[in-house]
Structure formats: structure tokens, C-alpha cells
């Protein structure tokens, strides 16, 4: 039986991606990449370490966090235990571990990548994460590729549950680049996984219609605003996307994703936070 889902509550959250400059050195690595030499070295030359982030986040008024896998400076069991304890001490919920690499639909490396993702699901369990988001696939959304993804996602969901974690995927990369593909996966998996709904991943004239069609599956929302080269936020687009979540009765965490040109990431997050706040209270 699937694990019980945590209570759905609207709340603000932040991804470590939004603070990658603050956290310092990082390298996005996957199953086909040698782990960076800095792994198991907690000195990342940033303004904050990951262990210091929960207290800073709590002071910022946010008590939910998502961590990108490559931002963990160590996979040592003692470090993971210390990070979990720090999160608990600061009363910061680790909502999701974001596994940002791997292609389970790769024609030759699918098994390898699935095993690599499984190892990260174990890390998610050690950290006490409620969810873990994986990539559904980077191949084109053919019928065969979608069925392969569905089969492998079901297996990963089973393994995640053994770790006390609920699996999610995202409307991201080629396989889930179209609403019909997203709907196919979620209809066939029948609530076995959740959707990380990212309205910064899609663009074009059909963007809002496409997002509206998949919003009912959302269990989390990557709430990404677009910033111009002059650091001007596209408020109209941001609000229109937020209205889609409201219409879908979304009730999970709104994870602020900041990737603008201003190196002051806390300032960018504050600007996003002020626009999203009314949707938390609604």
C-alpha cells in the first residue's frame, strides 16, 4: 500500500537551487559523471554552508526546504544525520530531495540510471524527506518511451515507499514536455506518484493552457518568476501562473525558484515571496 501522504497545506518553500550562489561551489553530477572531488568536503566556499541554511531560512520566515542532490557536500551517514537533526532543531521541513540527473528511459543506460536514482532515494529517507522528485525521462515522448518510464517510475515509487518517501516527477525534459504525455503518465500510475508542477519550464503561446491541463496533479509547485537582464520581474506572467494553481485548488508548498541576474538571491526571493504570499493565505 502507498505510504500516507503528509497533510496538504499551502506554505512557502525554497529550493537550494535558488541559493546556489549563496551556498558556494557545486557541480551537477549524475550516473554518467564522476562524483566531484569536493564531495565529502563540507567547505563549499559560500556565504553559508548547508548546515547553516535552516537557521537562515527560518529567520527569513520560511520553514520548508527542497535540497538539490548536488548541493549535499557529503553523503557520510554522520553528516546526513547531523543535517536532519539541524533541520528538526530549526523546525524546517525537508519537503523534497530533488534528484536532478539520470534518464530512466535511456535506451542503453536506463538500468544504470535507475539504480543510481534508487541510491539517492535511500539518501532522501536518511534525511527524513517527505518526497523525492526524479526525472521521468529525457527521451522523446513516444508511446514506447512513456510505457518504459511508467514501468520504471512504478518500481521507483515502490522503493521510495520502503524508505518512507513519496515519489514525484516534474513537467521537465523531453519526455514530459507536453501535457498529453504528463496526463498519460499520471493516469496510468493512478496516484502512485505526485507531480512537481513547475510553471517556469514551459513557454510559448500555449503555455497557460498547457499548464492548466496538468495543474490538478500538482502536489508541489516550483514557483519560478522570470527576470529580465535588467532584473525586472515579469509580474503579469507570475500572477497568471499563480492563478492557475488557485483555480486547481492547489494546496501544497509553493517553492520559490529564483534564478535572476541579481547576485543577492535573498532579495530576489523576497520579491517573489511578496507576490506569492496572498496565494498562501487564500
ZINORNOR-V736060 format. One line per field, one symbol per residue. ss: DSSP state (2 for helix, 1 for strand, 0 for the rest). phi: phi as a letter, one per 30 degrees, with the letter a starting at -180 (. if undefined). burial: # if it has 24 or more other C-alpha atoms within 12 Angstrom, else .. A space follows every 50 residues. Layout:
ss=???
phi=???
burial=???
This chain:
ss=00000000001111122222222000000000000000000000000002 22222222200001111122200000222222222222200011111100 00000000022222222222222222200011110000000022222222 22222222222200011111000000002222222222200001111100 00000022222222222111111100100000102222222222222000 00111110000000222222222222222220
phi=.dddddedbdadbbcdedbddddjeabdbbdcbdeddddibddcicdbcd dddeddddddjbbbbbcdeddddacdedddddddddedddhcdddacccc bjbdcddccededddddedddddedddiddbbcbddlcddddedddddde dddddddddeddcibcdbbbdbideccbdddededddddhidbccdccdc dcbjdceddddedcedddcbbdcccccddcicddddddddddddddddhd bcdcddccbdddddddddddddedddeddddd
burial=.........###################.##.......#..#.#...### ########..###############....#..##.##..#.######### ######...#..##.##########################...###### ###########.#################.######..#.########## ##.....#.##################.....#...##########...# ##########....##.######.###.##..
